[in-house]
Amino acid sequence: MYGDVDAHIEIRTANDHAGTISFSDTNAATSAAYSGYIQYVHSDNHMAFGLSSAEKVRIDNNGNLCVGITGGSAKLHTKGEQG
């Protein structure tokens, strides 16, 4: 972009599908090729962040940040050892 302008990228899908930005490190046509991703799922309105081909962080439709787990009841919900 040039100058003092606003810009956006739009990924449009049906309301029961997901839009995804994938980061690939191979040309294999399998889901394992997508090492990292950012995904918005319209069916329940959550955003997921994946690493090593697996979801690691989710922001649910209530604004809860879930780390290592796909759902939680607190604003920050984690799974794993504390410390």
Buried (B, 14 or more C-beta within 10 A) or exposed (E): EEEEEEEEEEEEEEEEEBBBEBEEEEEEEEEEBBBBBBBBBEEEEBBBBBEEBEBEBBBBEEEBBBBEEEEBEEEEBBEEEEE
